[in-house]
């Protein structure tokens, strides 16, 4: 099918697009402090850092061709204005895994000394809270200005000695934080029940600092809503031991609505989409002849399918700048189908009246498809996209052992975004 071939070529182009887009950048106003203590303002290439950056790009002006690579030895601190603050610090960090599939049976107490960029989550006159994430795990650290730190807040998984499959957690961070309190019973209860995650530790350190917090890290998430229209070319194929065979294709308009959730609203490198769809499809098979002894039998089948769908998807912008974005992603489409004009399999021996076999086959109301989707954001408000839904076991419209109806879909669409990003 030429259309399918063209989609594959488009996906191949999108997969190769990072190699043509190495120069893309996202410079935002910010500053860094050099080892002498001088504050130098300019522009920092702001990325969606899933791990703490090892180095960042800095320009004195947004259009400058001169780029300075900042590492923790060259920058005591850097900040993307109003977003994220990092400090270059020498720290001692644990190296044990938190993934049970990678853990050793014996406790791993190894630590290394290294100079890294720590993300500042809370900066106060009494205590600072930091985050450090690398390929091994996420760690939280605490410091007290003029006194100590940053020191890692301890959290580890251990296998019990008598059972190699039984994991226990060692929450040493609770006692560490309790030692910083001044006898506040309510706060101590919160600490004793806290877990080792950002959403619980940040409020605790707000309370520990009182009104003296000068920097609060706020998750830079965001969303945008959209409405869309599209066109589906769906093909239902009959496979196996059934009186009818072959495929039938239909073109059907589709309406869409949904919302995109950005993991970083300023960078928008990746996002999660939740979408609802509706379309109406018509299928018809036969009449097809089949000899039955000396009599020729004619079979036919037709049905209409009204589909309501929910589609969670995950996308990655392969090319990403302020004006144009090229993305690729995948997800799952959950279809609920209502059938109309469906009597069941009809057969008519030559020269005899037509008869109907009700609910043959019994068509599934619930089915699943796995879309592979690519597209272009032309500006902040328009998106063109193509999607391919291959025929898989989950796309079967029947549940019989000796035959099945399977569905394959190709989709082209246009979305309009109600984007409120400043």
N, C-alpha and C positions, 0 to 999 in steps of 0.2 A: 504494500500500500504506500503510494508516494507521499501521502500526508504524514504517515508515521515515520517514513524515512526522513522527511524534512524536520520533524520534531527532534529526531535523534541528532541530526546535524546541528540544530540550534542548541541542544543540550551540550553537545561536544564543544561548541563555541563558548558557551557559558562556563564550562569547566576549565577551558583554557584561558578565560578572560583575566584571571589573576596575573598571568604572565605578561599580559599587555597593560596591566594597571598597577605596576609596581610603584609608580610615582604618585599615586593618589595619597592625599594627606588630609588632616583635619586640624589645622592650627587654630588654637584658641588663646586669648590673652592670658598671660600668667607671668611668673617670675621664678628665678632660682637664686639661692644664696651660695656663693662660692666659698672655698675653704678659708679665705681671708675675712669672711663675714659680710662681704658686699652684696647688696640686693640688686639683681640685674633683671629689669623688666623686658618682656618681649612676648613671643608666641611659642606655645608648646604644642607639639603634635599629639593631640589627645586621642587615645585609642581605647577600645573596649578591652581593658586588661583583665583577663580571667585569672592571671597570675601577676604577682607584683613585677613591674618592669625591671629588667636588668639595666636598660639605658633608655633615654628619651631624646627626641630631637628638639632643638631649640633654635629659633630665629629671632634676631633683634627686631625685624619688621616682618609683616606677613608675606610680603612679596620678595624678600631677600633670597638670593641664591646661596648664601653662605649659611650652612647648617652646622651647629655645634652638637656633638653627641655627648649627653650628660650621663655619667654613671655615678654611683654612690660616693666615689672618691673625689669627683669634681663638683658635686652639688650636695651641700649639707642639708638642703631643703629645696623642694620645688612645689609649686601649686598651679593648677589650672583654675583660674579665678572662679569662685563661687561653686566649684565642683570638688575636686580631690586634692588633698595635701599629702605629700610624702616627705620623709626625712631619711637622709643617708646616714646609717648608723652601723657600727660594728656590734654584732650580737652573737650570742651563743644559742644555737637552736637544736632541738631534738630531731632525730632522723628516723624514728620508728614509724612504721606504716599504721594506718587506721583501716586499711582494707584487709579483711580477714584472709582473702585469697593470696595476699602477698606477705602476710606476717610469718615470722619464724616461730617455732614452738617456744624457744627460750626468749625471755624478755630482752628487747633491744634497748639498751640504755645509752646508745652512742649519741654524742652531740658534736657539732662542729662550730668553729668560730669563723664568721664571714661578715663582710660588709655588704649591706643590702639596702634597698629602699623599703622602708616600712610605711604602710598606709596609716595615716593618723585618723582614728575613729572619734576620739574625744581628746581635746586638749584643754587642760584646766590648770589652775594655779596649784592644785594639790596633787592631781594624778593625771597621767596621760594613758590612753588605751590605743594599742596599735593592732594591725593585722599584717600577717606575712603568709602568703600562699605561694607554694611552688608546685612542682609536679608530684610531690609526695603527699602533702596535706596542707590544711590551713591551721595556722597557729595564732594565738592572741598573746600579746605582751603588754606589760605595764611598766611605767616609770613614775618616779616622783621627782619633779624638778629640784635640782640641787641636792638630791639625796642618793637615789639609786636608779639603775635601769638603763635601757629597757631589759626586763627579765621576762622569760616565757612563763605564761600561765600553763600549768601542767595538766595535760589530759592524755591518757593512754588506754589502749586495749591490751588485755593480757589473756592468754589461755590458762585455765586452771591446771594445777599439777596433776590432778586425778582424772581429768577429762580433756583430751586434746581438741575436742570440738566445742567446748563450753567457753564462751567469752565473758569476761567481766571488765567493767570500765573502772578506771582509776581516776577519780575526779579531784586531783590535788589542787586544782585552781580554786575550789571553794574555800579551803583553809587559807590559801594565799590572800584571797580578797577579804576574808573575814578579819585577817590581821590588820587590814587597813581601816577598819571601821572604828567608831568611837563609842560603841555601846548601844547603838540604835537597834533595838530588838526587832522592829518591823523589817528593817533593811537586812538584818542577819537571817531572818526567816526566808526572805527572798533569795539571798545568796545560797542558803542551804538547799533550796529546791531548784536552783538555776541549772541550765544546761550550757554546754560549751558551744554557744552560737551567738552571732553578732546581735540578733534581735533581743536577746536577754541580757547580754553583758553591757551594751551601750547604755540602757536606762539605769543600770546599777552604778555606772561610773558618772552619769549625770548627777545622781543623788550624792555620791561621794564627794563631788566637787562643789555641790551647792550652786551658788550663783556665779561661780568663777570660771565658767566654761567659755573659752574664747573661740573654739572651733568645734562644730558638731558636724560629723559626716552624715549627709542625708542621701539615701539611695536615689540615684538619678534615673529612676524609671519613668515611663510615660506610656501613653497609648494614643491611638487614633481610630476613629470609626469610619466605616465606609459602606456605600451601596454600590451594587454592580449589576451588570447584565452580561450574558454570555450565550454561546451557541455550543450545543453538545452534538457530536456525532457518535451515537452508540450503536454497537453491533451485538446482537444476541445470537449465539451459535448453539446448535444442538449437536451433542456428541454422544455416541453410544447406541445402544439397542432401543431405538424408538422409531415408530412408523414414519416420522418426518426427519429430515436431515438438512444440513446447510445452515446458512446464516441470513439474517435480515437486519438491515441498517435503517436508522431513522435519524432525522435532524430535529432537534428540539431546542427552543429558547429556554434560558435559565435566568432566574433572578437570584441575587445574592445580597447578603448583609453580614457585617461582622465587625470585629475589633482586633487590632494589632497591639500586642504588649511588647514594649522595648525593654531589654535588659539594661541598656544605657541610652537614655533619650537624646543625649547630645551627639553620640557617635552613631547610633542606629546601625551597628554592624550586623546584628542578629535580632530576630524577633519571633514571637509566638503568635500565631493567628488562630482565632476561633471564629468559624464562619457557619452560617446557615444558608441552605440552598433549596430551591424548588424548581422542578421541571416536569413536563408532561410528554410522555413518549408513546408511540403507537407501533405495534409490531404485527406482522402478518406472515404466516408460512403456508405454502401450498396454494391451490391443491396440488398434491404430488401423488402419482399413481404407484401402486404396489400390487403385483399379481397375487391373488389368493385362489389357488387352484386354477379353475378355468374362468374365474371371475376377476375382473380388474377392480381394485379397491382404490378410492381416492380419499386422501386425508388432508385436512386443513386445520389451522389453529391461528387464532388472532386474539390479541389483548391490548388494552391501553394501560399505561403505568404512570400514576401520579406519584412522584418521589419527593419526600421531604428529607433533607439531609443535614447532619451536623458534622463539621470537618475541623478537627484540631490539626494544625500543621506547624512545622518549624522551618524557618527560612534563614538563609545566610546571604548577605549582600557581597557578591564577589567583586563588584565594582561599586564604590561608595563615595560620592561627593555630594555637595549641596544641591546640585541641579539634577544629576542623573544617578540612578542606582540600577544595577543588574543583579537579580537574585535567583537563587536556586533553592529548592526545598522539597520536602516530602511530608506525608502525614497519613491520616486514615479518614475515610469518608464513610459515615454510618448512615445507611439508607433505610427509611421506612416507606414501604410502597403500598399504595392502594390501587387495586386492579378494577378496571371497568371494561365493559363490552367483552366479558370473558365467560364463555359457556363451557369450555373444555375442548378436548380433542373431538373433532367431527370426522366421521367417515361415511362414505357413500359408495356402495358397490354400484358398478355400472348398471343402469336401468332400474335401480331400487331407490327408495326414499333415503334422505340423509338422516343419520342418527348421531347422537352426542354422548360422549362419555364424560359426565360431570367431574370437575376437579381433577382432570387428567391432562397434564400433571398438576399437582398441588404447588402453586407458585409461592415462593417465600415472601413474607412481608418484611423481613429484616435481612439485609445483606451488607457486605462491607467491601470497600474498594481502597486501593493503596495508590494515591496520586503521586506522580513525579511532576513538579511544577517549576516553571521558570518565567521570568518576566522582567519588565522595565518600568521603573518609575520615571516618567518624563519630567515631572516637576513635583511639587509637594502635594498635588491634588489628583493627578491622573496616573493610572497604572494599566499597562497592557500585559496580559499573561497568557501562556499556553500550558496545558496540562495533559498528561497521558495517564490513563487508568488501565493498566494491563489486566488481562483475564487471569485471575488467580483462583485458588480454591475458595477464598472468602467471597469471591464475586459470583458464585453459583446462585442461580435463582431456583434451583430444585435440590432436593436431598435424597436422591435415589442412587442405588448402588450400580445399576446397569446402564444408566444414562444420566446426563445432566445438561442444563441450560446455563451457559456462562456468558458474562457480559464484559465487554471491552468498550472504553469510552475515550474520545479525544475532545478536548474543550479549548475554546478560545474565549477570552473575556476582557471586559473593560470595567475598572473600578474607579469610583470617585471618592476621594478622602475628605473628611471634615477634620483637617489637621490644624490643631491649635498650638503647635510648637512655635515658640518665639525665636 
